[in-house]
Amino acid sequence: MTRLCVALALVAGCHDAAPWPPVPTSVALGEDACAGCLMITSDARFGAQLHDRQGGVQQFDDLGCWQKAVAGTHPELVASFLRSFPEGAWIRADRAFVVRSAELHSPMGSGLAAFATREAAAAFAQRHAGAAVLSPNELIQ
């Protein structure tokens, strides 16, 4: 009987565990607020997410808000996703390339946008004066 109780407790405990690997969660545009600036998320092309070990998710409406949050994160952070600027698809942050340009009108004015490939980021940057292509690591240093 004791073994059965222990086994049931373990199964119940595993049921509440966050999925691995983490996957991006959906965002309700026009409803969900940014964890950084508290503004309503309105443009999917500039969004980002942070996931922690307990399964918590922080949504961001601008990569500038995400940048500030990542700079102050703790070891509980397990995943980060950015929205691809051209189509709004989720990209793992460690695989993204970020363009910084004064000509990008992001929700909070950071002028940052993510791209899935270096080639796409470079092509976009070439069309915008003074634009730079950065990795997320360069962005948060």
N, CA and C atoms as an extended XYZ file, in Angstrom:
423
Properties=species:S:1:pos:R:3:atomname:S:1:resname:S:1:resid:I:1 pbc="F F F"
N         0.827       -1.195        0.000 N   MET     1
C         0.000        0.000        0.000 CA  MET     1
C         0.869        1.255        0.000 C   MET     1
N         1.942        1.250        0.775 N   THR     2
C         2.836        2.405        0.834 CA  THR     2
C         3.458        2.661       -0.531 C   THR     2
N         3.860        1.573       -1.213 N   ARG     3
C         4.461        1.725       -2.548 CA  ARG     3
C         3.464        2.331       -3.523 C   ARG     3
N         2.214        1.931       -3.438 N   LEU     4
C         1.180        2.474       -4.317 CA  LEU     4
C         0.995        3.963       -4.077 C   LEU     4
N         0.975        4.381       -2.834 N   CYS     5
C         0.826        5.810       -2.509 CA  CYS     5
C         2.005        6.618       -3.046 C   CYS     5
N         3.217        6.079       -2.889 N   VAL     6
C         4.412        6.766       -3.393 CA  VAL     6
C         4.348        6.859       -4.916 C   VAL     6
N         3.966        5.763       -5.577 N   ALA     7
C         3.865        5.759       -7.040 CA  ALA     7
C         2.829        6.762       -7.517 C   ALA     7
N         1.680        6.824       -6.877 N   LEU     8
C         0.640        7.781       -7.261 CA  LEU     8
C         1.101        9.216       -7.041 C   LEU     8
N         1.820        9.451       -5.957 N   ALA     9
C         2.333       10.793       -5.680 CA  ALA     9
C         3.335       11.219       -6.758 C   ALA     9
N         4.185       10.276       -7.179 N   LEU    10
C         5.154       10.590       -8.230 CA  LEU    10
C         4.469       10.896       -9.557 C   LEU    10
N         3.479       10.101       -9.912 N   VAL    11
C         2.752       10.338      -11.156 CA  VAL    11
C         2.038       11.682      -11.104 C   VAL    11
N         1.410       11.978       -9.990 N   ALA    12
C         0.708       13.259       -9.849 CA  ALA    12
C         1.691       14.416       -9.940 C   ALA    12
N         2.879       14.250       -9.337 N   GLY    13
C         3.892       15.302       -9.398 CA  GLY    13
C         4.406       15.508      -10.805 C   GLY    13
N         4.580       14.442      -11.551 N   CYS    14
C         5.065       14.549      -12.929 CA  CYS    14
C         4.020       15.185      -13.836 C   CYS    14
N         2.776       14.996      -13.525 N   HIS    15
C         1.705       15.547      -14.352 CA  HIS    15
C         1.748       17.075      -14.388 C   HIS    15
N         2.194       17.705      -13.317 N   ASP    16
C         2.224       19.159      -13.234 CA  ASP    16
C         3.500       19.761      -13.814 C   ASP    16
N         4.444       18.949      -14.236 N   ALA    17
C         5.705       19.455      -14.758 CA  ALA    17
C         5.486       20.189      -16.075 C   ALA    17
N         6.294       21.223      -16.283 N   ALA    18
C         6.228       21.980      -17.530 CA  ALA    18
C         6.723       21.103      -18.678 C   ALA    18
N         6.162       21.251      -19.881 N   PRO    19
C         6.602       20.421      -21.014 CA  PRO    19
C         8.051       20.713      -21.393 C   PRO    19
N         8.737       19.701      -21.865 N   TRP    20
C        10.109       19.896      -22.313 CA  TRP    20
C        10.281       19.280      -23.689 C   TRP    20
N        10.903       19.901      -24.617 N   PRO    21
C        11.363       21.282      -24.486 CA  PRO    21
C        10.186       22.251      -24.518 C   PRO    21
N        10.363       23.431      -23.929 N   PRO    22
C         9.266       24.404      -23.947 CA  PRO    22
C         8.906       24.797      -25.378 C   PRO    22
N         7.674       25.123      -25.575 N   VAL    23
C         7.203       25.609      -26.874 CA  VAL    23
C         6.551       26.965      -26.654 C   VAL    23
N         6.573       27.823      -27.663 N   PRO    24
C         5.933       29.133      -27.506 CA  PRO    24
C         4.439       28.982      -27.215 C   PRO    24
N         3.936       29.863      -26.411 N   THR    25
C         2.509       29.860      -26.117 CA  THR    25
C         1.815       30.883      -27.012 C   THR    25
N         0.525       30.747      -27.142 N   SER    26
C        -0.219       31.682      -27.990 CA  SER    26
C        -0.343       33.038      -27.293 C   SER    26
N        -0.512       34.057      -28.094 N   VAL    27
C        -0.677       35.421      -27.601 CA  VAL    27
C        -1.999       35.946      -28.129 C   VAL    27
N        -2.771       36.536      -27.256 N   ALA    28
C        -4.037       37.151      -27.668 CA  ALA    28
C        -3.763       38.617      -27.981 C   ALA    28
N        -3.532       38.899      -29.274 N   LEU    29
C        -3.268       40.278      -29.680 CA  LEU    29
C        -4.457       41.152      -29.297 C   LEU    29
N        -4.152       42.327      -28.785 N   GLY    30
C        -5.201       43.238      -28.365 CA  GLY    30
C        -5.745       42.947      -26.977 C   GLY    30
N        -5.229       41.874      -26.335 N   GLU    31
C        -5.691       41.504      -24.988 CA  GLU    31
C        -4.551       41.308      -24.009 C   GLU    31
N        -3.511       40.539      -24.386 N   ASP    32
C        -2.407       40.238      -23.472 CA  ASP    32
C        -1.495       41.448      -23.304 C   ASP    32
N        -1.050       41.673      -22.075 N   ALA    33
C        -0.169       42.800      -21.780 CA  ALA    33
C         1.291       42.355      -21.771 C   ALA    33
N         2.163       43.262      -22.125 N   CYS    34
C         3.608       43.036      -22.101 CA  CYS    34
C         4.072       42.980      -20.645 C   CYS    34
N         4.919       42.002      -20.324 N   ALA    35
C         5.452       41.861      -18.969 CA  ALA    35
C         6.424       42.990      -18.624 C   ALA    35
N         6.951       43.667      -19.631 N   GLY    36
C         7.908       44.737      -19.382 CA  GLY    36
C         7.268       46.102      -19.223 C   GLY    36
N         6.510       46.529      -20.219 N   CYS    37
C         5.941       47.882      -20.222 CA  CYS    37
C         4.467       47.917      -19.860 C   CYS    37
N         3.836       46.751      -19.798 N   LEU    38
C         2.418       46.584      -19.463 CA  LEU    38
C         1.456       47.104      -20.532 C   LEU    38
N         1.972       47.445      -21.704 N   MET    39
C         1.095       47.839      -22.805 CA  MET    39
C         0.488       46.590      -23.439 C   MET    39
N        -0.662       46.745      -24.056 N   ILE    40
C        -1.332       45.628      -24.725 CA  ILE    40
C        -0.529       45.245      -25.973 C   ILE    40
N        -0.314       43.947      -26.171 N   THR    41
C         0.412       43.446      -27.332 CA  THR    41
C        -0.461       43.612      -28.569 C   THR    41
N         0.066       44.341      -29.559 N   SER    42
C        -0.748       44.650      -30.726 CA  SER    42
C        -0.134       44.242      -32.060 C   SER    42
N         1.166       43.979      -32.101 N   ASP    43
C         1.828       43.664      -33.360 CA  ASP    43
C         2.689       42.413      -33.183 C   ASP    43
N         2.254       41.297      -33.752 N   ALA    44
C         2.936       40.010      -33.579 CA  ALA    44
C         4.360       40.012      -34.120 C   ALA    44
N         4.685       40.916      -35.022 N   ARG    45
C         6.019       40.912      -35.630 CA  ARG    45
C         7.134       41.294      -34.658 C   ARG    45
N         6.794       41.875      -33.513 N   PHE    46
C         7.812       42.346      -32.570 CA  PHE    46
C         7.783       41.614      -31.233 C   PHE    46
N         6.995       40.565      -31.076 N   GLY    47
C         6.805       39.894      -29.797 CA  GLY    47
C         7.970       39.015      -29.376 C   GLY    47
N         7.955       38.659      -28.092 N   ALA    48
C         8.953       37.754      -27.519 CA  ALA    48
C         8.358       37.090      -26.282 C   ALA    48
N         8.981       35.982      -25.867 N   GLN    49
C         8.545       35.251      -24.674 CA  GLN    49
C         9.756       34.734      -23.911 C   GLN    49
N         9.606       34.675      -22.587 N   LEU    50
C        10.557       34.010      -21.704 CA  LEU    50
C         9.807       32.926      -20.946 C   LEU    50
N        10.406       31.743      -20.832 N   HIS    51
C         9.812       30.618      -20.111 CA  HIS    51
C        10.710       30.265      -18.938 C   HIS    51
N        10.108       30.004      -17.753 N   ASP    52
C        10.904       29.605      -16.594 CA  ASP    52
C        10.692       28.135      -16.255 C   ASP    52
N        11.457       27.633      -15.303 N   ARG    53
C        11.432       26.215      -14.930 CA  ARG    53
C        10.085       25.754      -14.383 C   ARG    53
N         9.307       26.661      -13.818 N   GLN    54
C         8.016       26.297      -13.255 CA  GLN    54
C         6.899       26.321      -14.296 C   GLN    54
N         7.228       26.611      -15.547 N   GLY    55
C         6.232       26.655      -16.600 CA  GLY    55
C         5.638       28.038      -16.793 C   GLY    55
N         6.147       29.025      -16.076 N   GLY    56
C         5.669       30.401      -16.241 CA  GLY    56
C         6.164       31.007      -17.544 C   GLY    56
N         5.342       31.856      -18.133 N   VAL    57
C         5.681       32.498      -19.405 CA  VAL    57
C         5.460       34.001      -19.269 C   VAL    57
N         6.462       34.768      -19.698 N   GLN    58
C         6.324       36.219      -19.774 CA  GLN    58
C         6.247       36.601      -21.245 C   GLN    58
N         5.241       37.385      -21.598 N   GLN    59
C         5.043       37.870      -22.971 CA  GLN    59
C         5.579       39.300      -23.071 C   GLN    59
N         6.148       39.640      -24.218 N   PHE    60
C         6.661       40.992      -24.460 CA  PHE    60
C         6.162       41.488      -25.810 C   PHE    60
N         5.858       42.780      -25.885 N   ASP    61
C         5.351       43.363      -27.128 CA  ASP    61
C         6.456       43.992      -27.968 C   ASP    61
N         7.666       44.095      -27.417 N   ASP    62
C         8.773       44.754      -28.102 CA  ASP    62
C        10.065       44.064      -27.670 C   ASP    62
N        10.991       43.877      -28.595 N   LEU    63
C        12.253       43.234      -28.245 CA  LEU    63
C        13.054       44.067      -27.253 C   LEU    63
N        12.804       45.357      -27.181 N   GLY    64
C        13.455       46.190      -26.172 CA  GLY    64
C        13.009       45.806      -24.767 C   GLY    64
N        11.739       45.507      -24.589 N   CYS    65
C        11.228       45.044      -23.284 CA  CYS    65
C        11.819       43.677      -22.947 C   CYS    65
N        11.878       42.791      -23.941 N   TRP    66
C        12.486       41.470      -23.767 CA  TRP    66
C        13.958       41.616      -23.382 C   TRP    66
N        14.674       42.513      -24.068 N   GLN    67
C        16.099       42.745      -23.823 CA  GLN    67
C        16.341       43.130      -22.358 C   GLN    67
N        15.545       44.030      -21.824 N   LYS    68
C        15.691       44.445      -20.427 CA  LYS    68
C        15.408       43.291      -19.478 C   LYS    68
N        14.396       42.491      -19.774 N   ALA    69
C        14.052       41.359      -18.911 CA  ALA    69
C        15.147       40.300      -18.926 C   ALA    69
N        15.705       39.998      -20.088 N   VAL    70
C        16.755       38.977      -20.186 CA  VAL    70
C        18.005       39.439      -19.437 C   VAL    70
N        18.320       40.717      -19.517 N   ALA    71
C        19.500       41.237      -18.830 CA  ALA    71
C        19.380       41.062      -17.313 C   ALA    71
N        18.168       41.017      -16.791 N   GLY    72
C        17.974       40.875      -15.359 CA  GLY    72
C        17.453       39.517      -14.927 C   GLY    72
N        17.529       38.498      -15.795 N   THR    73
C        16.960       37.190      -15.462 CA  THR    73
C        17.813       36.441      -14.468 C   THR    73
N        17.226       35.419      -13.920 N   HIS    74
C        17.865       34.543      -12.945 CA  HIS    74
C        17.994       33.145      -13.546 C   HIS    74
N        18.610       32.210      -12.850 N   PRO    75
C        18.842       30.860      -13.410 CA  PRO    75
C        17.574       30.066      -13.726 C   PRO    75
N        16.416       30.556      -13.348 N   GLU    76
C        15.177       29.827      -13.609 CA  GLU    76
C        14.748       29.894      -15.076 C   GLU    76
N        15.345       30.769      -15.852 N   LEU    77
C        15.005       30.910      -17.265 CA  LEU    77
C        15.445       29.663      -18.025 C   LEU    77
N        14.516       29.066      -18.817 N   VAL    78
C        14.869       27.858      -19.575 CA  VAL    78
C        14.706       28.021      -21.076 C   VAL    78
N        13.924       28.991      -21.519 N   ALA    79
C        13.724       29.160      -22.958 CA  ALA    79
C        13.312       30.588      -23.260 C   ALA    79
N        13.622       30.996      -24.468 N   SER    80
C        13.247       32.322      -24.935 CA  SER    80
C        12.930       32.227      -26.421 C   SER    80
N        11.854       32.886      -26.822 N   PHE    81
C        11.424       32.887      -28.217 CA  PHE    81
C        11.193       34.306      -28.687 C   PHE    81
N        11.509       34.559      -29.952 N   LEU    82
C        11.281       35.863      -30.581 CA  LEU    82
C        10.388       35.659      -31.796 C   LEU    82
N         9.629       36.686      -32.134 N   ARG    83
C         8.800       36.628      -33.339 CA  ARG    83
C         9.615       37.080      -34.534 C   ARG    83
N         9.514       36.319      -35.612 N   SER    84
C        10.171       36.690      -36.862 CA  SER    84
C         9.445       37.897      -37.445 C   SER    84
N        10.179       38.957      -37.718 N   PHE    85
C         9.577       40.193      -38.192 CA  PHE    85
C         8.748       40.033      -39.470 C   PHE    85
N         9.264       39.334      -40.487 N   PRO    86
C         8.477       39.291      -41.721 CA  PRO    86
C         7.106       38.626      -41.588 C   PRO    86
N         7.029       37.512      -40.853 N   GLU    87
C         5.753       36.785      -40.841 CA  GLU    87
C         5.175       36.539      -39.454 C   GLU    87
N         5.887       36.880      -38.393 N   GLY    88
C         5.357       36.701      -37.047 CA  GLY    88
C         5.477       35.296      -36.489 C   GLY    88
N         6.227       34.403      -37.151 N   ALA    89
C         6.425       33.040      -36.645 CA  ALA    89
C         7.402       33.069      -35.473 C   ALA    89
N         7.264       32.123      -34.542 N   TRP    90
C         8.173       32.046      -33.400 CA  TRP    90
C         9.515       31.438      -33.826 C   TRP    90
N        10.606       31.990      -33.265 N   ILE    91
C        11.965       31.501      -33.486 CA  ILE    91
C        12.612       31.339      -32.117 C   ILE    91
N        13.372       30.275      -31.916 N   ARG    92
C        14.161       30.194      -30.682 CA  ARG    92
C        15.131       31.367      -30.659 C   ARG    92
N        15.227       32.047      -29.542 N   ALA    93
C        16.071       33.243      -29.455 CA  ALA    93
C        17.534       32.938      -29.756 C   ALA    93
N        18.007       31.766      -29.366 N   ASP    94
C        19.408       31.432      -29.605 CA  ASP    94
C        19.710       31.155      -31.074 C   ASP    94
N        18.682       31.089      -31.907 N   ARG    95
C        18.869       30.860      -33.341 CA  ARG    95
C        18.471       32.072      -34.182 C   ARG    95
N        18.094       33.143      -33.544 N   ALA    96
C        17.597       34.332      -34.249 CA  ALA    96
C        18.718       35.321      -34.545 C   ALA    96
N        18.427       36.226      -35.479 N   PHE    97
C        19.312       37.344      -35.796 CA  PHE    97
C        18.459       38.604      -35.671 C   PHE    97
N        18.991       39.609      -35.008 N   VAL    98
C        18.219       40.811      -34.706 CA  VAL    98
C        18.782       41.991      -35.489 C   VAL    98
N        17.879       42.762      -36.086 N   VAL    99
C        18.264       43.988      -36.774 CA  VAL    99
C        17.875       45.163      -35.886 C   VAL    99
N        18.822       46.080      -35.720 N   ARG   100
C        18.552       47.337      -35.020 CA  ARG   100
C        18.573       48.444      -36.064 C   ARG   100
N        17.470       49.191      -36.143 N   SER   101
C        17.369       50.270      -37.119 CA  SER   101
C        16.429       51.349      -36.600 C   SER   101
N        16.842       52.594      -36.770 N   ALA   102
C        15.988       53.727      -36.390 CA  ALA   102
C        14.740       53.769      -37.271 C   ALA   102
N        14.777       53.101      -38.426 N   GLU   103
C        13.636       53.096      -39.333 CA  GLU   103
C        12.589       52.044      -38.978 C   GLU   103
N        12.890       51.171      -38.011 N   LEU   104
C        11.923       50.173      -37.548 CA  LEU   104
C        11.047       50.808      -36.473 C   LEU   104
N         9.767       50.809      -36.682 N   HIS   105
C         8.848       51.426      -35.730 CA  HIS   105
C         8.189       50.346      -34.882 C   HIS   105
N         8.932       49.870      -33.888 N   SER   106
C         8.432       48.832      -32.987 CA  SER   106
C         7.520       49.468      -31.939 C   SER   106
N         6.703       48.666      -31.265 N   PRO   107
C         5.713       49.203      -30.334 CA  PRO   107
C         6.267       50.157      -29.265 C   PRO   107
N         7.451       49.861      -28.713 N   MET   108
C         8.031       50.727      -27.683 CA  MET   108
C         9.218       51.535      -28.197 C   MET   108
N         9.425       51.522      -29.511 N   GLY   109
C        10.458       52.354      -30.117 CA  GLY   109
C        11.883       51.837      -30.001 C   GLY   109
N        12.063       50.554      -29.729 N   SER   110
C        13.420       50.016      -29.613 CA  SER   110
C        14.118       49.924      -30.964 C   SER   110
N        13.345       49.847      -32.047 N   GLY   111
C        13.931       49.709      -33.379 CA  GLY   111
C        14.564       48.351      -33.596 C   GLY   111
N        14.068       47.313      -32.900 N   LEU   112
C        14.614       45.961      -32.998 CA  LEU   112
C        13.606       45.018      -33.634 C   LEU   112
N        14.099       44.133      -34.504 N   ALA   113
C        13.255       43.113      -35.127 CA  ALA   113
C        14.086       41.846      -35.321 C   ALA   113
N        13.457       40.687      -35.139 N   ALA   114
C        14.146       39.398      -35.254 CA  ALA   114
C        13.887       38.754      -36.613 C   ALA   114
N        14.873       37.972      -37.054 N   PHE   115
C        14.793       37.243      -38.323 CA  PHE   115
C        15.313       35.830      -38.107 C   PHE   115
N        14.797       34.876      -38.865 N   ALA   116
C        15.164       33.471      -38.701 CA  ALA   116
C        16.537       33.142      -39.273 C   ALA   116
N        17.005       33.918      -40.250 N   THR   117
C        18.309       33.639      -40.854 CA  THR   117
C        19.136       34.915      -40.926 C   THR   117
N        20.452       34.721      -40.931 N   ARG   118
C        21.360       35.868      -41.068 CA  ARG   118
C        21.139       36.548      -42.426 C   ARG   118
N        20.868       35.735      -43.459 N   GLU   119
C        20.664       36.287      -44.799 CA  GLU   119
C        19.442       37.208      -44.840 C   GLU   119
N        18.351       36.785      -44.224 N   ALA   120
C        17.141       37.615      -44.201 CA  ALA   120
C        17.388       38.901      -43.418 C   ALA   120
N        18.095       38.793      -42.294 N   ALA   121
C        18.405       39.978      -41.494 CA  ALA   121
C        19.311       40.933      -42.264 C   ALA   121
N        20.324       40.391      -42.936 N   ALA   122
C        21.257       41.225      -43.696 CA  ALA   122
C        20.550       41.909      -44.864 C   ALA   122
N        19.675       41.190      -45.555 N   ALA   123
C        18.933       41.783      -46.679 CA  ALA   123
C        18.056       42.921      -46.194 C   ALA   123
N        17.395       42.739      -45.058 N   PHE   124
C        16.550       43.800      -44.490 CA  PHE   124
C        17.423       44.987      -44.082 C   PHE   124
N        18.537       44.718      -43.417 N   ALA   125
C        19.429       45.777      -42.950 CA  ALA   125
C        19.995       46.599      -44.102 C   ALA   125
N        20.282       45.962      -45.237 N   GLN   126
C        20.829       46.672      -46.398 CA  GLN   126
C        19.862       47.728      -46.926 C   GLN   126
N        18.574       47.507      -46.732 N   ARG   127
C        17.563       48.439      -47.234 CA  ARG   127
C        17.270       49.578      -46.268 C   ARG   127
N        17.954       49.590      -45.102 N   HIS   128
C        17.683       50.600      -44.080 CA  HIS   128
C        18.997       51.226      -43.616 C   HIS   128
N        19.135       52.516      -43.823 N   ALA   129
C        20.362       53.228      -43.486 CA  ALA   129
C        20.707       53.068      -42.004 C   ALA   129
N        21.972       52.754      -41.739 N   GLY   130
C        22.458       52.652      -40.370 CA  GLY   130
C        22.024       51.413      -39.614 C   GLY   130
N        21.386       50.470      -40.284 N   ALA   131
C        20.919       49.254      -39.612 CA  ALA   131
C        22.093       48.324      -39.323 C   ALA   131
N        21.979       47.586      -38.223 N   ALA   132
C        23.016       46.625      -37.837 CA  ALA   132
C        22.351       45.282      -37.545 C   ALA   132
N        23.063       44.187      -37.884 N   VAL   133
C        22.589       42.840      -37.581 CA  VAL   133
C        23.354       42.340      -36.351 C   VAL   133
N        22.593       41.872      -35.356 N   LEU   134
C        23.171       41.403      -34.099 CA  LEU   134
C        22.622       40.031      -33.751 C   LEU   134
N        23.396       39.257      -33.003 N   SER   135
C        22.852       38.030      -32.408 CA  SER   135
C        22.169       38.445      -31.117 C   SER   135
N        21.229       37.648      -30.607 N   PRO   136
C        20.621       37.997      -29.316 CA  PRO   136
C        21.646       38.161      -28.207 C   PRO   136
N        22.728       37.366      -28.225 N   ASN   137
C        23.769       37.518      -27.208 CA  ASN   137
C        24.425       38.886      -27.278 C   ASN   137
N        24.688       39.378      -28.475 N   GLU   138
C        25.259       40.719      -28.622 CA  GLU   138
C        24.291       41.785      -28.137 C   GLU   138
N        23.027       41.532      -28.328 N   LEU   139
C        21.996       42.492      -27.945 CA  LEU   139
C        21.895       42.657      -26.431 C   LEU   139
N        22.100       41.580      -25.682 N   ILE   140
C        21.910       41.660      -24.235 CA  ILE   140
C        23.195       41.911      -23.458 C   ILE   140
N        24.312       42.038      -24.129 N   GLN   141
C        25.571       42.316      -23.427 CA  GLN   141
C        25.716       43.786      -23.137 C   GLN   141
